[in-house]
Amino acid sequence: MAGEDMHIGSEIVPDWMQAYRLREEDFAAAFALAQPRERALIKTAMAGLYAWLSPNQVRGRKTETKLAQDLSICTVKNLRKWAAVHIPSSSAGPGLIGAAILPLLAAGVWPVIVVLGEETPGRQAALLTLELAGIDTAYVLPEDMIPSALRYWQDMQGREHGLVVHVGQQPAVSCSPGGPLCISLPQPQKAAVWMEDGDFDFQALSFAHPGMKFAVWSEQKKELPPNWSQDRGGWSEFLDQEVDAVWVPNSRLHQALQVYSLVLGPGQEPLWIWPWYTPNLIENTRLGLIWNT
């Protein structure tokens, strides 16, 4: 499989990038240096993602529907042949990396090529996440070379319907007709935790989501990681926050979902999801409409 991956990747990755490809020894070292708890947290996140994504085993499908208005609709859905994923240094935590690549794998896309920035903090955790996800085609590029890589993929006209995924506040590339689909996943900045009877695992949150700012709401004084804050307002004030996601007890889930698009419960600390980023979005969909005569 590894030899086949190298051949496929060489058709998609420019020659100048090959010197920056991570080696098998790099992934093996990251795995060996990781603590068992770190591996368990990443596996928990991946299990949750796969359970939600319902991996697609269908390699291609066609449906035809005739409507009462004498209109026929033909839909053809095929797999995309490759994907390139750019994870900026500021986003390279295990939670976001898993959330960016697992929908592609669930949709059956292969190969998946990952580009990390040279200044990525916590590189060991990033490589561990890729290793556990089965991604071995990854590159660590100097920051000033990443735009060239993105432009290369953007300009791959007619190359069997690829896909470019970028994590960040603004889209890194714009796609012209006939080029690959480009998806920009917004980088989460803030999250909040509502504490009641049980405790959330702050260590797991810090490991999976480095760089994210957390506000912990609790009546009791908590010992928090650096750069976290604590609030003691009521539930209505908690729901008034402008945050990207919340972690709440199970009993609060349905109330929180009235406000936030991502609500996670105890035990889901390492997980991240973009609710709209699903295998259906990733598929190459073609649509035909005709009037019946």
C-alpha positions in Angstrom: 0.0 0.0 0.0 2.8 2.4 0.9 4.4 2.0 -2.6 1.1 2.6 -4.3 0.6 5.7 -2.2 4.0 7.1 -3.2 3.1 6.6 -6.9 -0.2 8.3 -6.5 1.2 11.1 -4.5 3.9 11.8 -7.0 1.3 12.6 -9.6 -0.3 15.2 -7.4 2.6 16.7 -5.3 5.1 19.0 -7.1 8.6 17.7 -7.3 10.0 20.6 -5.2 7.9 19.4 -2.2 9.3 15.9 -2.1 12.3 17.0 0.0 9.9 18.1 2.7 8.0 14.9 3.0 7.8 13.3 6.5 9.4 9.9 6.7 8.1 6.7 8.3 10.7 7.2 11.0 9.1 10.6 11.9 5.7 9.0 12.4 7.2 6.1 14.3 9.1 8.4 16.6 6.0 10.5 17.4 4.0 7.3 18.2 6.9 6.0 20.4 7.2 9.2 22.4 3.5 9.7 23.0 2.0 8.9 26.3 -0.7 6.1 26.3 -3.2 8.7 27.5 -2.5 10.9 24.5 -3.1 8.0 22.1 -6.3 7.2 23.9 -7.6 10.7 23.6 -7.0 10.9 19.9 -8.6 7.5 19.4 -11.6 8.6 21.4 -12.0 11.7 19.1 -11.7 9.5 16.0 -14.2 7.0 17.2 -16.7 9.8 17.9 -16.1 11.4 14.4 -16.5 8.1 12.6 -19.7 7.3 14.5 -21.2 10.6 13.4 -19.9 10.5 9.8 -21.1 7.0 8.9 -18.3 6.2 6.5 -19.4 5.9 2.9 -18.6 2.6 1.2 -20.4 3.4 -2.0 -17.9 4.1 -4.8 -20.3 5.9 -7.0 -24.1 6.1 -7.5 -26.6 7.5 -9.9 -30.3 8.3 -9.2 -33.1 9.3 -11.5 -36.3 10.9 -10.4 -39.4 11.8 -12.4 -41.6 14.5 -10.8 -45.3 15.1 -11.4 -44.5 18.4 -13.1 -42.9 16.5 -16.1 -39.4 17.2 -14.8 -36.7 14.5 -14.6 -33.8 14.9 -12.3 -30.6 12.8 -12.7 -28.0 12.9 -10.0 -24.5 11.3 -10.3 -22.2 11.2 -7.3 -18.6 10.1 -7.5 -15.7 10.1 -5.2 -13.1 12.8 -5.5 -9.7 11.3 -6.5 -7.4 13.2 -4.1 -7.4 15.8 -1.4 -4.8 18.2 -0.1 -5.3 19.6 3.4 -3.5 22.6 4.8 -3.3 22.8 8.6 -1.8 26.2 9.6 0.5 26.2 12.6 -2.1 28.0 14.7 -4.6 25.2 14.1 -2.4 22.1 14.4 -4.0 20.5 17.5 -5.2 16.9 17.4 -8.9 17.9 17.6 -8.8 20.1 14.5 -6.5 17.9 12.5 -8.8 14.9 13.0 -11.9 17.0 12.2 -10.2 18.2 9.0 -9.1 14.8 7.6 -11.6 12.2 8.8 -14.6 13.4 6.8 -12.4 12.9 3.7 -11.5 9.4 4.7 -15.1 8.6 5.6 -16.1 9.8 2.1 -13.5 7.3 0.6 -11.1 10.0 -0.7 -7.6 8.8 -1.3 -4.8 9.9 -1.2 -5.2 12.5 1.4 -2.1 14.8 1.4 -1.5 16.9 4.5 0.7 20.1 4.7 1.8 21.4 8.1 3.7 24.6 8.7 7.3 24.5 9.8 6.6 26.6 12.9 3.9 24.2 14.1 4.0 23.9 17.9 3.3 20.5 19.3 4.4 18.8 16.2 4.7 15.4 17.9 0.9 15.5 18.7 0.1 16.5 15.2 2.2 13.6 13.7 0.6 11.2 16.2 -2.8 12.2 15.0 -1.9 11.6 11.4 -0.3 8.3 12.3 -3.4 7.1 14.1 -5.6 8.2 11.2 -3.5 6.3 8.7 -2.1 9.4 6.9 1.5 8.9 5.8 1.6 11.4 2.9 2.4 14.6 4.9 4.8 17.5 4.4 6.3 20.1 6.7 6.9 23.3 4.7 8.5 26.7 5.5 5.6 29.1 6.0 6.6 31.2 2.9 6.4 28.1 0.7 2.8 27.1 1.6 1.1 29.6 -0.8 3.0 28.1 -3.7 1.8 24.6 -2.8 -1.8 25.9 -2.5 -1.5 27.6 -5.9 -0.2 24.4 -7.4 -3.3 22.4 -6.3 -5.6 25.3 -7.2 -4.3 25.3 -10.8 -4.7 21.5 -11.4 -7.4 21.8 -14.0 -9.3 18.7 -14.9 -7.2 16.4 -12.6 -10.0 14.0 -11.8 -11.9 16.3 -9.5 -9.6 16.9 -6.5 -10.3 18.8 -3.3 -8.3 21.4 -1.4 -9.1 21.9 2.3 -7.8 24.8 4.3 -8.2 25.6 8.0 -8.2 29.3 8.9 -10.2 32.4 9.2 -10.1 33.3 5.5 -10.0 31.1 2.4 -6.4 30.6 1.4 -7.3 29.9 -2.3 -10.0 30.7 -4.8 -11.0 28.1 -7.4 -11.6 28.7 -11.1 -14.1 26.7 -13.1 -12.7 23.2 -13.9 -10.4 23.3 -10.9 -10.7 21.3 -7.6 -13.3 22.1 -5.0 -11.9 24.4 -2.3 -13.2 24.3 1.3 -12.2 26.7 4.0 -12.9 25.4 7.5 -13.2 28.3 10.0 -10.6 28.0 12.8 -12.4 28.1 16.2 -11.1 30.7 18.6 -13.2 30.5 21.8 -15.1 27.8 23.7 -16.8 27.6 27.0 -17.4 24.9 29.7 -20.4 24.8 32.0 -19.5 22.9 35.2 -22.0 21.3 37.5 -21.8 18.0 39.4 -19.2 16.3 37.4 -15.8 17.6 36.1 -14.6 18.1 32.6 -11.1 17.0 31.8 -9.2 20.2 31.4 -6.0 18.4 30.6 -7.7 16.6 27.6 -9.2 19.9 26.4 -5.7 21.6 26.5 -4.1 18.7 24.7 -6.7 18.4 21.9 -7.3 22.1 21.4 -4.1 24.0 21.9 -4.4 27.8 21.4 -8.2 27.8 21.9 -9.4 30.2 24.6 -11.6 28.5 27.2 -14.0 30.2 29.6 -15.0 27.9 32.5 -18.3 28.7 34.2 -18.4 27.3 37.8 -19.6 28.4 41.2 -16.4 26.8 42.7 -12.9 28.1 42.2 -11.1 25.9 39.7 -7.4 25.5 38.9 -7.2 26.3 35.2 -4.6 26.0 32.5 -2.7 29.1 31.4 -4.8 31.7 29.4 -8.1 30.2 30.5 -10.7 32.3 32.4 -13.4 31.6 34.9 -16.9 33.1 35.1 -19.6 32.7 37.7 -22.7 34.0 36.0 -26.0 32.1 35.4 -27.1 29.8 32.6 -28.7 32.6 30.6 -25.4 34.6 30.7 -23.6 31.5 29.6 -25.9 31.2 26.5 -25.2 34.8 25.6 -21.5 34.2 24.9 -20.1 34.5 21.4 -18.1 31.2 21.3 -17.5 28.6 18.7 -18.6 25.6 20.8 -19.6 24.7 24.4 -19.0 21.7 26.6 -22.0 21.1 29.0 -23.4 18.3 31.1 -25.8 15.9 29.4 -28.8 17.5 31.0 -28.0 20.9 29.4 -27.4 19.6 25.8 -30.8 20.3 24.2 -31.0 23.8 25.7 -27.5 24.7 24.5 -28.3 23.4 21.0 -30.9 26.2 20.7 -28.0 28.6 20.6 -24.8 26.8 19.5 -24.1 24.6 16.5 -21.6 22.4 18.3 -22.4 21.2 21.8 -20.3 18.5 23.4 -20.7 16.5 26.6 -18.5 14.9 29.3 -16.1 12.4 27.7 -16.0 14.4 24.4 -13.2 16.7 25.4 -10.8 15.6 22.6 -13.5 15.9 19.9 -14.0 18.7 17.3 -16.6 18.7 14.5 -17.7 21.2 11.8 -21.3 20.0 11.5 -21.7 20.9 7.9 -18.4 19.3 6.8 -19.7 15.9 5.8 -19.0 13.2 3.1 -22.0 14.5 1.1 -20.3 17.9 0.8 -17.1 16.3 -0.3 -18.5 14.1 -3.0 -18.3 15.1 -6.7 -22.0 15.7 -7.5 -23.3 16.2 -11.1 -26.9 17.2 -11.7 -29.1 17.0 -14.8 -32.6 18.5 -15.2 -34.8 17.9 -18.2 -38.4 18.3 -19.1 -40.1 15.1 -20.1 -41.5 15.2 -23.6 
